[in-house]
Amino acid sequence: MVSFWYGGLAARAFQSISSLQGLQAANDAYTDRSLAAAKALQGWYDAPSGLWSTTGWWNSANCLTVLADWASLAGAATAQTINVAGIISNTFTNAQRVVVTAQKTLSATGLITSSYQLAQAAEKRGFSEFLNDYYDDEGWWALALIRSWDVTRQQAYLDAAERIFADMQAGTDGKCGGGIWWSKEKAYKNAIANELYLSVAASLANRIPAKKQTYTQIARDEWTWFKNSGMINQDHLVNDGLRINPDGSCVNNGLNTWSYNQGVVLGGLVELAKATGDAAYLVEAVVIAHAAIKLLSDADDIIREVDKCEPNCGADGSQFKGVFVRNLRYLHAAAPQEAFRTAILKNADSIWVSDRNERDQLGIKWTGPPELGGGPNAATHSSAMDVIVAALGTK
């Protein structure tokens, strides 16, 4: 088994008593801040639907993910203060009763704008309610349920994630040499759907021993295709997707290198490295992560969206940056780098000092003020909360 720890950073962790005391003080601060952020997030929670108001369907999956991640780091006693297990259970039950009709448009730069029509069904219609016409939406929910299983060990959540993934598999074919389509219309192969496909497959490999070989091979094949698809450019950044030429060839479409496209791939590679024992996947992730931090950071090392859409990134773009930092934390845990630690902690501190209102709600621009763009809302808050949670889990 190849070690996932680089450069002896773990062995060179704080050695003096004063340093250890400073680390404990910092951890206590992030514990308190993350608890306040978790409580604030629940101010948008709509129990009858199991979703978070002021944001969309896939965003609610990310709200669930950040709560599960927080619970895994904060511990059962702290998580119980807002009953995370109960929230997960309620969302799993009630979100499946919601009839979701999704419409998505793609801007000239690759920014997705999602519109959802939600209606309560008279009776639960079964698992199919986590499925819609967009494979990226399905992938977000699969990851949310996997993280929910990590916290609760409730088998129903992992089984549901498997069924979502089975539907995603139907979206793969040989066009462009492989990969999954963005939607069931099968008109666009983009980065985020394929990164989610990779991450879900590798995550299932690490959680279902009886099917580890199968899921690991799917994840291996997906990564091999992805890195050779052309979506990763010469700067080691992931563009939004592929353009299909009239002759059937597929090339990088040159659309924006959105922050979340630099993020989900990191988590997927961490899971794949764990499943295979091959640290080469972490090496590839580290390269992308360094390139992304350079791209996304302003002069003060605070992360902002690549096309400077802030504060008007829409409901979708408002979620992106937190997804990046969440997955950067996963990578830092597997392959520690001082640059990753610095990025996580600087952004977490900036959010808390400059991007938080009197109700502990967090806005879209991490240098503040929190009310920019009409926020905060559940998307901007959960995205920023990802950073606070990442700081809690960063040593």
C-alpha positions in Angstrom: 0.0 0.0 0.0 1.4 3.4 -1.0 1.3 6.1 1.7 -1.0 9.0 1.0 1.1 11.4 3.1 3.6 13.6 1.3 6.8 15.4 2.3 6.7 14.3 5.9 4.2 17.0 6.7 2.3 14.8 9.1 5.5 13.9 11.0 6.4 17.6 11.2 3.2 18.6 12.8 3.3 21.0 15.8 5.9 19.9 18.2 6.0 22.5 21.0 3.4 22.7 23.8 2.7 26.3 22.8 2.0 25.3 19.2 -0.3 22.5 20.4 -2.2 25.0 22.6 -2.5 27.3 19.6 -3.9 24.5 17.5 -6.4 23.6 20.1 -7.6 27.2 20.5 -8.0 27.5 16.7 -9.9 24.2 16.6 -12.2 25.4 19.4 -12.9 28.6 17.4 -13.8 26.6 14.3 -15.9 24.2 16.3 -18.0 27.2 17.6 -18.2 28.8 14.2 -19.2 25.7 12.4 -21.9 25.0 15.0 -23.3 28.6 14.6 -23.2 28.2 10.8 -25.0 24.8 11.0 -27.7 26.4 13.2 -28.1 29.3 10.7 -28.4 27.0 7.8 -31.4 25.3 9.4 -33.2 28.7 9.3 -33.9 27.9 5.6 -34.8 24.3 6.2 -38.3 23.3 5.1 -39.2 20.1 6.9 -42.3 19.2 4.8 -40.2 19.1 1.6 -36.9 18.1 3.2 -35.3 20.8 1.2 -33.7 24.2 1.9 -35.7 27.2 0.8 -34.2 30.1 -1.3 -32.2 27.7 -3.3 -32.6 24.8 -5.8 -32.8 21.0 -5.9 -29.1 20.2 -6.5 -28.1 22.9 -4.0 -30.2 21.2 -1.3 -28.1 18.1 -1.9 -25.1 20.2 -1.1 -26.7 21.6 2.0 -27.2 18.0 3.2 -23.6 17.1 2.3 -22.1 20.0 4.3 -24.2 19.0 7.3 -23.0 15.4 7.1 -19.4 16.5 6.7 -19.8 18.8 9.7 -21.3 16.1 11.8 -18.5 13.7 11.0 -15.9 16.2 12.1 -17.8 17.8 15.0 -18.8 14.5 16.6 -22.1 12.9 17.6 -22.7 15.0 20.7 -22.3 18.3 18.8 -24.2 17.2 15.8 -27.1 16.2 18.0 -27.6 19.8 19.0 -29.4 20.3 15.7 -30.3 16.6 15.2 -28.3 16.0 12.0 -29.4 12.4 11.9 -33.0 13.5 12.1 -32.6 16.1 9.3 -30.9 13.5 7.1 -33.8 11.0 7.7 -36.4 13.7 7.1 -34.8 14.8 3.8 -34.4 11.2 2.7 -38.1 10.6 3.3 -39.7 13.9 2.3 -37.5 14.9 -0.6 -38.6 11.8 -2.4 -42.2 13.0 -2.3 -41.3 16.1 -4.2 -42.1 16.2 -7.9 -39.2 18.0 -9.5 -39.3 19.5 -13.0 -36.0 20.9 -14.0 -35.0 23.3 -16.8 -31.4 24.3 -17.3 -29.7 26.8 -19.7 -26.1 27.2 -20.5 -24.6 30.7 -20.9 -21.9 31.6 -23.4 -19.3 31.1 -20.7 -20.7 27.8 -19.5 -22.6 29.1 -16.4 -25.5 26.8 -15.8 -28.8 28.4 -14.7 -31.2 26.0 -13.2 -34.9 26.5 -12.7 -37.0 24.0 -10.7 -40.7 23.5 -10.3 -41.4 21.6 -7.0 -44.7 20.2 -6.0 -45.6 17.8 -3.2 -47.0 14.5 -4.3 -50.0 13.1 -2.5 -48.1 9.9 -1.7 -44.5 8.9 -1.8 -43.8 7.8 -5.4 -40.7 5.8 -4.5 -37.0 6.3 -5.0 -37.4 7.7 -8.5 -37.9 11.2 -7.0 -34.1 11.6 -6.6 -33.8 11.1 -10.4 -34.5 13.8 -13.0 -33.3 14.6 -16.5 -29.8 15.8 -15.4 -27.1 13.5 -14.5 -25.2 16.1 -12.5 -28.2 16.6 -10.2 -28.3 12.9 -9.6 -24.6 12.8 -8.8 -25.0 15.5 -6.2 -27.7 13.6 -4.4 -25.7 10.3 -4.6 -22.7 12.0 -2.9 -25.0 13.6 -0.3 -26.5 10.2 0.5 -23.0 8.6 0.7 -21.9 11.2 3.2 -25.2 10.6 5.1 -24.3 6.9 5.3 -20.8 7.9 6.5 -22.4 9.7 9.5 -25.3 7.4 10.3 -24.5 4.0 8.8 -28.1 3.7 7.7 -28.0 1.2 4.8 -31.0 2.8 3.0 -28.9 5.8 2.1 -26.1 3.8 0.6 -28.6 1.6 -1.3 -30.2 4.8 -2.6 -26.9 6.1 -3.8 -26.3 2.8 -5.7 -29.6 3.1 -7.4 -28.9 6.7 -8.4 -25.6 5.6 -9.9 -27.3 2.8 -11.8 -29.4 5.5 -13.5 -26.3 7.5 -14.2 -24.6 4.6 -15.9 -27.4 4.7 -18.5 -26.0 8.1 -19.5 -22.7 6.8 -20.6 -21.8 5.9 -24.2 -18.9 5.9 -26.7 -19.5 9.5 -28.0 -16.3 11.5 -27.6 -14.7 8.1 -26.7 -16.6 7.7 -23.4 -17.9 9.6 -20.5 -21.4 10.5 -19.3 -23.7 13.1 -20.8 -24.8 16.2 -18.9 -28.5 15.4 -19.4 -30.8 12.7 -20.8 -31.1 14.8 -24.0 -27.5 13.7 -24.7 -26.4 16.9 -26.3 -23.4 18.0 -24.1 -20.6 16.2 -22.3 -19.3 18.4 -19.6 -16.9 18.3 -16.7 -19.1 18.4 -13.7 -21.3 15.4 -14.7 -18.2 13.3 -15.4 -16.4 14.4 -12.2 -19.5 13.4 -10.2 -19.7 10.1 -12.0 -16.0 9.5 -11.1 -16.5 10.5 -7.5 -19.7 8.5 -6.9 -18.1 5.3 -8.5 -14.9 5.6 -6.4 -16.9 6.4 -3.2 -19.1 3.4 -3.7 -16.0 1.2 -4.2 -14.7 2.3 -0.8 -17.9 1.6 1.0 -19.3 -1.6 -0.6 -16.6 -4.3 -0.2 -18.5 -6.9 -2.2 -18.6 -4.6 -5.3 -15.3 -2.9 -4.8 -13.6 -4.3 -7.9 -16.6 -3.4 -10.1 -16.9 0.2 -8.9 -13.1 0.7 -8.8 -12.8 -0.4 -12.5 -15.6 2.0 -13.5 -13.8 4.8 -11.7 -10.5 3.9 -13.2 -12.0 3.9 -16.7 -13.8 7.2 -16.1 -10.6 8.9 -15.0 -8.6 7.5 -17.9 -11.2 8.9 -20.3 -11.5 12.2 -18.5 -7.8 13.1 -18.4 -7.5 12.2 -22.1 -10.7 13.9 -23.2 -9.2 17.3 -23.6 -11.2 19.0 -20.8 -8.0 19.5 -18.7 -6.2 22.3 -20.4 -2.5 23.1 -20.6 -2.6 25.1 -17.4 -3.9 22.0 -15.5 -7.3 23.5 -15.2 -10.7 21.9 -16.1 -12.8 23.8 -18.6 -16.5 23.4 -18.6 -16.9 20.7 -21.3 -16.4 19.4 -24.8 -17.5 20.7 -28.2 -18.6 18.0 -30.6 -17.5 18.9 -34.1 -19.5 18.1 -37.2 -17.1 15.3 -38.0 -17.9 13.8 -34.6 -14.5 14.7 -33.0 -14.6 16.2 -29.5 -12.4 19.0 -28.2 -12.2 21.3 -25.2 -14.8 24.0 -25.7 -12.7 26.7 -24.0 -15.6 27.7 -21.6 -14.9 28.8 -18.1 -12.8 27.0 -15.6 -15.4 27.2 -12.9 -14.3 26.6 -9.3 -16.5 23.6 -8.8 -15.0 21.9 -11.8 -11.6 22.2 -10.1 -13.1 20.7 -6.9 -15.2 17.6 -7.5 -12.3 16.0 -9.4 -10.1 16.3 -6.4 -12.5 14.4 -4.2 -13.0 11.8 -6.9 -9.2 11.2 -7.2 -8.9 11.0 -3.4 -11.5 8.2 -3.3 -9.9 6.5 -6.3 -6.4 6.6 -4.7 -7.9 5.0 -1.6 -9.7 2.3 -3.6 -6.6 1.4 -5.6 -3.8 2.1 -3.2 -2.2 4.1 -6.0 -0.9 7.5 -4.9 -0.4 8.6 -8.5 -4.0 9.7 -8.5 -3.2 12.1 -5.6 -0.2 13.5 -7.6 -2.6 14.4 -10.4 -5.1 15.9 -8.0 -2.4 18.0 -6.3 -1.4 19.5 -9.6 -4.9 20.5 -10.4 -5.4 21.9 -6.9 -2.3 24.1 -7.0 -3.4 25.5 -10.4 -6.9 26.2 -9.2 -5.7 28.0 -6.1 -3.5 30.2 -8.2 -6.4 30.9 -10.6 -9.1 31.5 -8.0 -7.3 33.5 -5.4 -7.2 37.3 -5.4 -4.3 39.5 -4.2 -5.1 38.7 -0.6 -5.5 34.9 -1.3 -9.2 35.0 -0.9 -11.0 32.7 -3.4 -13.5 34.3 -5.8 -15.3 32.9 -8.8 -13.2 32.8 -11.9 -15.3 35.0 -14.2 -15.8 37.6 -11.4 -19.5 37.1 -11.5 -19.8 37.9 -7.8 -22.1 39.1 -6.4 -24.5 38.1 -9.3 -23.5 34.4 -9.9 -27.1 33.1 -9.8 -28.4 30.3 -7.7 -26.0 27.8 -9.3 -22.8 29.8 -9.4 -23.4 30.8 -5.7 -22.7 27.2 -4.7 -19.5 26.6 -6.7 -16.7 27.9 -4.5 -17.7 25.9 -1.4 -17.6 22.7 -3.5 -14.0 23.5 -4.4 -12.9 24.1 -0.8 -14.8 21.0 0.5 -12.9 18.8 -1.9 -9.6 20.6 -1.3 -10.0 19.6 2.3 -10.5 16.0 1.3 -7.3 16.2 -0.7 -5.4 17.9 2.1 -6.4 15.1 4.5 -4.9 12.6 2.0 -1.9 14.6 0.7 -1.2 17.5 3.0 0.2 20.7 1.5 0.9 23.9 3.3 -0.7 25.8 0.4 -4.0 23.9 0.9 -4.0 24.5 4.6 -3.3 28.2 4.1 -6.0 28.6 1.5 -8.6 26.9 3.7 -7.9 28.8 6.9 -7.5 32.2 5.3 -10.8 31.9 3.5 -12.5 30.6 6.6 -11.3 33.5 8.7 -12.2 36.0 6.0 -15.8 34.6 5.8 -16.3 34.8 9.5 -14.9 38.3 9.9 -16.2 40.0 6.8 -19.0 37.9 5.2 -21.3 37.1 8.2 -24.4 39.0 9.3 -25.8 39.3 12.8 -27.7 36.0 12.3 -24.5 34.2 11.4 -25.7 33.9 7.8 -22.9 33.9 5.2 -22.9 35.7 1.8 -21.6 35.0 -1.6 -18.4 37.1 -1.6 -15.9 35.9 1.0 -14.5 39.4 1.5 -18.0 40.6 2.3 -20.3 42.3 2.9 -22.8 39.4 3.3 -25.8 41.2 1.8 -24.2 41.5 -1.6 -26.3 40.1 -4.4 -29.4 40.2 -2.2 -28.1 37.5 0.1 -27.4 35.6 2.1 -29.4 32.6 1.1 -29.1 28.8 1.6 -26.8 28.5 -1.4 -24.3 31.3 -0.4 -24.4 30.2 3.2 -23.9 26.4 2.6 -21.1 27.2 0.2 -19.3 29.4 2.7 -20.1 26.9 5.5 -18.2 24.3 3.5 -15.1 26.5 4.2 -15.8 26.8 7.9 -16.2 23.0 8.1 -13.0 22.5 6.0 -11.2 24.7 8.5 -12.5 22.5 11.4 -11.1 19.5 9.7 -7.7 21.0 8.7 -4.6 20.5 10.8 
